[in-house]
Amino acid sequence: MPEGHTIHRLAADYRERFGGRPVRASSPQGKFADSAALLDGSVLETTEAHGKHLFLGFPRDEWVHIHLGLFGKVNFGGAPVPPPTDTVRLRLANPEAYVDLRGPTTCALLADGEKAAIHDRLGPDPLRPADDGERAWARVSRSRTTVAALLMDQKVVAGVGNVYRAEVLFRHGIDPYRAGRDLTRREWDAIWTDLVGLMAEGVRLNRIDTVRPEHTPEAMGRPPRVDDHGGEVYVYRRANLPCLICHTEIRTAPLAARNLFWCPSCQQP
């Protein structure tokens, strides 16, 4: 499932290619056909992301709500616009470009109130300028749940996925099994600030890089990472490999329905 930086990047890409102009909207697959017909010829006025949720804003306070889930894909292309395949849930197009949405968990037309209800159930998002870590800290600091599970809970922090969870905990030397209430306020503030910076870089580069300059392949004289997620990381998907810092074997275990990765030496209880 894409992490939050990908959704913010998609919001910017939709806005850049289609914002402020009428779009042709269609649903070749048919599952979104009635709503696409209502939007066809309308102007895409704005786009917005909150965590892993993407919103496309149209006149009359109508919003297309998209959640990609595990299998959703978004593909942009330019003119000439090819005929769509029958797997496309939603196509937006203008004379210069098109974008196809396939396989999302959610693609629904919402009114303002329905959109607001989604925001209300999500935690603060490190990539939303108006959000900060205060509301998340109020929940984390009272919780017996592990900090690793809390970071993956979208009601606590919106947009953090398995990669950012593993990496930010490593970067701050925090055992993933520590209870939220055992974190200090200083530790939480450092985690939040780091997430803001790392995820902003993810939007800019369109990939996740979490290693500090002194630990890059060039600085350490090691081969670059080869993984379909791309980017240089400390522990994510590096189970049984030596830690880049202390050479202890990286461990993995299931937690919060995902595989957790951590260094038992660098991340002390």
Secondary structure as UniProt FT lines:
FT   HELIX           4..18
FT   STRAND          24..26
FT   TURN            28..29
FT   TURN            31..32
FT   HELIX           33..39
FT   TURN            40..41
FT   STRAND          43..44
FT   STRAND          46..50
FT   TURN            51..52
FT   STRAND          53..58
FT   TURN            59..61
FT   STRAND          62..67
FT   TURN            69..71
FT   STRAND          73..78
FT   TURN            86..87
FT   STRAND          88..93
FT   STRAND          97..102
FT   STRAND          106..111
FT   HELIX           112..121
FT   TURN            126..127
FT   TURN            129..130
FT   HELIX           134..140
FT   TURN            141..142
FT   HELIX           147..152
FT   TURN            154..156
FT   HELIX           162..171
FT   TURN            172..173
FT   TURN            176..177
FT   HELIX           180..182
FT   HELIX           185..205
FT   HELIX           213..215
FT   HELIX           217..220
FT   TURN            228..229
FT   TURN            236..237
FT   TURN            239..240
FT   TURN            244..246
FT   STRAND          251..255
FT   TURN            256..257
FT   STRAND          258..262
FT   TURN            264..266
//
